[in-house]
Amino acid sequence: MKRRATAQAHPNIAVVKYWGKRDAALNLPAVPSLSVALERFCTRTTVEWGIDAAADSVEINGKAGSPKAAARVSALLDLIDPQRPRCRVQTANNFPTAAGLASSASAFAALALAADGAAGTQFNRNQLSAIARQGSGSACRSLWGGWVEWRMGEADDGHDSHGLQVAPADHWDIAVVVAMVNEGEKPVDSRGGMLATARSCPFYPAWVETAPADLAEARRAVIARDLERLGRVMEWSTLKMHATMLTTEPSIRYWQPATLSTVQVVEELRRQGIGAWYTMDAGPNVKVFCERADAPAVARAMAGAVNRVEVLGVGGDAVLLPEDPEHPSP
């Protein structure tokens, strides 16, 4: 019997970074991390459970998914039900894909939630987070909105390595100004980059050793709504992560000239008395955290350095959407 469900999830931006795996097969992290969900940016995914076909059908942003992408989708569906039928998956982002904006996080969170709804398996949110993690590590944080910690867990099978909401979306009304340096796909995917860094970077052990203290400091800052305190540890975590990338063999350089120019703009804003702090994921685009009232000034300052600027707030939970038979999703 065909069953269908559609889910929507937001990408998340880590303020304390995830970079490195203690178990590559299960996507178990070498470090803890903390993120915030982004409003407006989202992935919408529809899963049709049970189709008459020899293989799964996977469509990404209106086109057939590559064999590699389709295999990752099918592998996650197998985690929902190893005895499942063939499925049709249609997924689309309303923001750039594979550009360092956490598109895989929202994609696999939405896929896990939609697949659970279509299959009728009724996993709880922690279980879905652990399943989504195996598709893309940071996806485990996108099952919730607001501020979410990803604890490393201790179990060998990874069942206790999942997201944990620290504060909901309405806890803190801050703005995230996204400076779009380059909206194309990045040259090195995050999964490959992490493995290369762990294998060859001489500073990787120090990165792993110092991450828990960064996480604890960021958690305290979020709970206290202390932007300056959060900004300092956020920038420190970002710079340490990119330092390990730069010193990987061969070197991984996600930054572009406009990335550094944007960082300099942020530092100049602080000298002018505007509280703004930056972070970057595995890509060239810069995310700047500031008070909501300062967002227009920050966006104007960013506009001269990059192609496009988006002002976002804090996003909500991943949700199942009602089905509209006249306007199927995505």
C-alpha positions in Angstrom: 0.0 0.0 0.0 1.3 3.4 -0.9 1.7 5.9 2.0 3.0 9.4 1.7 4.3 12.1 4.1 6.0 15.4 3.7 8.3 17.0 6.3 10.1 20.4 6.5 13.3 21.0 8.4 15.6 24.0 8.9 19.4 24.0 8.5 21.4 24.7 11.6 24.6 26.7 12.0 27.0 25.4 14.6 28.4 28.0 17.0 30.7 25.4 18.5 31.8 23.3 15.5 31.5 19.7 14.6 34.7 18.6 12.7 35.9 15.1 13.0 34.5 11.6 13.6 35.3 8.9 16.3 33.4 6.4 14.1 33.1 7.3 10.4 30.6 4.5 9.6 28.1 5.7 12.2 28.9 9.4 12.0 29.8 9.5 15.7 31.5 12.8 16.4 35.0 13.3 17.9 33.8 16.6 19.5 30.5 17.9 21.0 28.8 20.8 19.2 26.1 23.4 19.6 24.0 25.0 16.9 21.1 27.3 16.1 18.4 26.6 13.6 17.9 29.2 10.8 14.4 30.5 10.0 13.2 30.8 6.4 15.9 28.5 5.0 14.4 25.0 4.8 14.3 21.7 3.1 11.0 20.1 2.2 10.9 16.4 1.5 8.2 14.0 0.5 8.5 10.3 0.9 6.1 7.9 -0.9 6.4 4.6 0.8 5.7 1.7 -1.5 6.1 2.1 -5.3 6.1 -0.4 -8.1 9.7 0.0 -9.2 12.9 -2.0 -9.3 14.8 0.7 -7.3 14.1 3.8 -5.2 13.4 7.0 -7.0 15.3 10.1 -5.7 14.7 13.6 -7.0 16.8 16.5 -5.6 15.9 20.1 -6.4 13.8 19.0 -9.4 16.5 16.6 -10.9 17.3 13.0 -10.5 19.8 12.5 -7.7 23.3 11.4 -8.5 24.1 7.7 -7.7 26.0 8.8 -4.7 23.3 11.0 -3.3 20.6 8.4 -4.1 22.6 5.7 -2.2 22.8 7.9 0.9 19.0 8.5 0.8 18.3 4.7 0.3 20.7 3.9 3.2 18.7 6.1 5.6 15.4 4.6 4.5 16.9 1.2 5.3 17.4 2.5 8.9 13.7 3.3 9.1 12.8 -0.2 8.1 15.3 -2.8 6.8 12.4 -4.7 5.2 10.9 -1.7 3.5 9.4 -1.5 -0.1 10.8 0.7 -2.8 10.2 4.4 -2.2 10.0 7.7 -4.1 11.7 10.7 -2.5 11.4 14.2 -3.7 13.4 16.9 -1.8 14.1 20.5 -2.4 15.9 23.4 -0.7 15.0 27.0 -0.9 18.6 28.0 -0.3 22.0 26.9 -1.9 22.9 23.3 -1.7 26.4 22.0 -0.7 27.7 25.6 -0.2 28.5 25.5 3.5 25.0 26.4 4.6 24.2 23.1 6.2 21.9 21.9 3.4 22.6 18.2 4.3 21.5 18.8 7.9 18.1 20.0 6.9 17.8 17.4 4.1 18.4 14.3 6.2 16.4 15.6 9.2 13.4 16.2 6.8 14.0 12.8 5.2 14.1 10.9 8.5 10.9 12.6 9.7 9.0 12.2 6.4 10.1 8.5 6.1 8.9 7.8 9.6 5.6 9.4 8.8 5.2 7.5 5.5 6.3 4.2 7.0 4.2 4.6 10.2 7.1 3.5 12.4 6.6 6.2 15.1 10.1 6.6 16.2 10.5 9.3 18.9 12.4 12.5 18.2 15.7 11.3 19.8 15.6 8.1 17.7 15.0 10.0 14.6 17.8 12.3 15.5 20.2 9.3 15.7 18.9 8.0 12.4 19.3 11.4 10.7 22.9 11.6 12.1 23.9 8.6 10.0 22.9 10.4 6.8 24.7 13.6 7.8 26.1 14.2 11.2 24.8 17.7 11.7 21.3 16.5 10.7 20.8 15.2 14.2 20.5 18.8 15.4 17.9 19.8 12.8 15.1 17.8 14.3 14.6 20.6 16.8 14.4 24.4 16.4 16.3 26.9 18.6 19.6 26.0 20.1 20.6 22.3 20.0 23.6 20.5 21.5 24.9 17.3 19.9 26.3 15.1 22.6 29.0 12.7 21.6 27.4 9.7 23.4 29.2 6.7 24.8 27.5 3.7 23.3 29.3 1.8 20.5 26.1 1.6 18.4 25.6 5.4 18.7 22.0 5.3 20.0 22.9 7.9 22.7 24.6 10.3 20.2 21.8 12.6 19.2 20.5 16.2 19.5 19.4 17.8 22.7 17.5 21.1 22.7 19.2 23.6 25.0 16.7 26.4 24.4 13.7 26.8 22.1 13.4 29.2 19.1 11.6 31.9 21.2 14.3 31.9 23.9 16.4 34.6 22.2 15.5 37.0 19.5 18.8 37.5 17.7 19.6 37.9 14.0 21.9 35.8 11.8 23.1 37.8 8.8 24.3 35.4 6.1 26.9 36.8 3.7 26.7 34.8 0.5 30.3 34.8 -0.8 29.8 31.9 -3.2 26.6 29.9 -3.7 28.2 27.1 -5.7 29.2 23.6 -4.4 32.3 23.5 -2.3 35.3 21.7 -3.8 35.8 19.3 -0.8 32.8 17.7 0.8 32.6 17.9 4.6 32.8 14.1 5.1 36.0 13.7 3.1 37.5 16.8 4.7 36.9 15.6 8.2 38.6 12.2 7.5 41.6 13.9 5.9 42.0 16.3 8.8 41.9 13.6 11.4 44.4 11.6 9.4 47.0 14.3 8.7 46.6 17.5 10.7 49.2 17.8 13.4 46.9 20.1 15.4 43.9 17.9 15.3 44.4 16.4 18.8 44.4 19.9 20.3 41.2 20.7 18.5 39.5 17.6 20.0 40.9 18.3 23.5 39.7 21.9 23.7 36.2 21.5 22.2 34.3 20.4 25.4 35.3 23.6 27.2 34.1 25.7 24.2 30.8 23.8 24.3 30.3 24.5 28.0 31.1 28.2 27.5 28.7 28.6 24.6 25.9 26.8 26.4 26.2 29.2 29.3 26.2 32.1 27.0 23.0 31.0 25.2 21.2 30.4 28.4 22.2 33.8 29.7 21.5 35.5 26.3 25.0 37.0 26.4 25.8 37.7 22.8 29.4 39.0 23.4 30.2 35.9 25.4 28.8 33.6 22.7 30.5 35.6 19.9 33.9 35.2 21.4 33.8 31.4 21.8 32.0 31.1 18.5 34.8 32.9 16.6 37.4 30.9 18.6 35.8 27.6 17.6 35.5 28.7 13.9 39.1 29.8 13.7 40.4 26.6 15.3 38.4 24.4 13.0 39.6 26.2 9.9 43.1 26.1 11.2 43.0 22.3 11.2 41.7 22.4 7.6 44.5 24.7 6.5 47.1 22.4 8.0 45.6 19.2 6.6 47.6 17.4 3.9 46.7 18.4 1.2 45.5 21.7 2.6 41.7 22.3 2.6 40.9 26.0 1.9 37.2 26.9 2.0 37.8 30.6 2.4 37.7 32.9 -0.6 39.0 36.5 -0.7 35.5 37.9 0.1 35.4 35.6 3.1 38.3 37.4 4.7 37.0 40.8 3.6 33.7 40.0 5.4 35.5 39.0 8.6 37.4 42.4 8.4 34.0 44.2 8.0 32.7 42.4 11.1 35.7 43.4 13.1 35.4 47.0 12.0 31.7 47.0 13.0 32.8 46.0 16.5 35.3 48.9 16.6 32.4 51.2 15.8 30.4 49.8 18.7 28.1 47.4 16.9 28.0 43.9 18.5 28.6 41.5 15.6 30.4 38.2 15.6 31.2 35.8 12.7 31.2 32.0 12.1 31.9 29.9 9.0 31.1 26.2 8.4 32.9 24.1 5.8 32.5 26.6 3.0 33.2 30.3 2.1 30.0 31.9 3.3 30.0 33.9 6.5 27.2 34.0 9.2 27.2 37.1 11.4 25.3 37.0 14.7 24.0 40.3 16.1 21.1 41.9 18.0 17.9 42.2 15.9 18.1 46.0 16.1 21.6 46.0 14.6 20.8 43.6 11.7 20.0 46.4 9.1 23.3 48.1 9.8 25.2 44.8 9.7 23.5 43.8 6.4 24.4 47.1 4.8 28.0 46.7 5.8 28.1 43.2 4.4 26.5 44.1 1.1 29.6 45.8 -0.3 31.7 42.7 0.2 29.6 39.8 -1.0 27.1 38.8 -3.7 24.0 38.6 -1.6 23.0 39.1 2.0 20.1 37.4 3.9 18.9 38.4 7.4 17.4 35.4 9.3 16.2 34.7 12.7 16.0 31.6 14.8 14.1 28.7 13.2 11.7 26.2 14.7 11.3 22.4 14.9 11.2 20.1 12.0 7.6 19.3 11.3 5.3 17.0 9.3 3.2 19.0 6.8 -0.4 18.4 5.8 -0.8 16.8 2.4 -2.5 18.9 -0.3 -3.7 16.5 -3.1 -4.0 19.4 -5.5 -0.5 20.8 -4.9 1.8 17.9 -4.0 5.1 18.7 -2.3 7.8 19.7 -2.8 
